[in-house]
Amino acid sequence: MPAPEILALEKEAEKLRQEKNYSAAIEKINQALAIDPAFVRGHLALAVLYHHSGDYAAACRHAEQACQLEPNDVFNYAALSVTYQRAFEGTRDPAYIQKAELAKARSHGF
């Protein structure tokens, strides 16, 4: 269970995300990660927030980090696949499609 201060920052970030204040939400999650760099939900949240901000490379880095921290969690690989798909939609870089397919296979336990 994350520390109470991390949970409070996560809650604030979620409120800011709902308000579409992505840069402030990113700051809150980064504060949480400064406390605990292994806070997987924080990395997953940053993947979403950076996607909304148009920083697809950062979104992918954080989704990848979640998979590195919890390599046996198939949900993380599903989230990574979606992050890569969104990065493709935003950039049209075909390398993201290949990565999305690999992550999708990992999300199915392959």
MOURPE-V749105 format. One record per residue. RES is the residue in one small letter. D_LAST is the distance of its C-alpha to the last C-alpha in Angstrom with 1 decimal. Layout:
<<RES & D_LAST> <RES & D_LAST>>
//
This chain:
<<m & 28.8> <p & 29.8> <a & 33.4> <p & 35.9> <e & 36.7> <i & 33.0> <l & 32.8> <a & 36.1> <l & 34.9> <e & 31.7> <k & 34.0> <e & 36.4> <a & 33.6> <e & 32.4> <k & 36.0> <l & 36.4> <r & 33.3> <q & 34.7> <e & 37.9> <k & 36.0> <n & 37.3> <y & 34.1> <s & 35.8> <a & 37.3> <a & 34.1> <i & 32.3> <e & 35.2> <k & 34.8> <i & 31.1> <n & 31.9> <q & 34.6> <a & 32.1> <l & 29.9> <a & 33.0> <i & 33.5> <d & 29.9> <p & 27.6> <a & 24.6> <f & 25.2> <v & 21.8> <r & 23.2> <g & 25.7> <h & 23.2> <l & 21.5> <a & 25.1> <l & 26.0> <a & 23.1> <v & 24.7> <l & 28.2> <y & 27.9> <h & 26.4> <h & 29.6> <s & 31.6> <g & 30.3> <d & 29.0> <y & 25.5> <a & 25.0> <a & 25.8> <a & 23.5> <c & 20.5> <r & 21.6> <h & 21.8> <a & 18.5> <e & 17.0> <q & 19.3> <a & 18.0> <c & 14.4> <q & 16.2> <l & 18.3> <e & 15.8> <p & 12.5> <n & 11.2> <d & 12.4> <v & 10.0> <f & 13.3> <n & 13.9> <y & 10.9> <a & 12.2> <a & 15.6> <l & 14.8> <s & 13.7> <v & 17.0> <t & 18.9> <y & 17.9> <q & 18.9> <r & 22.1> <a & 22.8> <f & 22.6> <e & 25.0> <g & 27.3> <t & 27.4> <r & 26.4> <d & 24.6> <p & 22.1> <a & 20.1> <y & 18.9> <i & 17.4> <q & 15.2> <k & 14.1> <a & 13.6> <e & 11.3> <l & 9.1> <a & 9.4> <k & 8.9> <a & 5.4> <r & 5.0> <s & 7.4> <h & 5.7> <g & 3.8> <f & 0.0>>
//
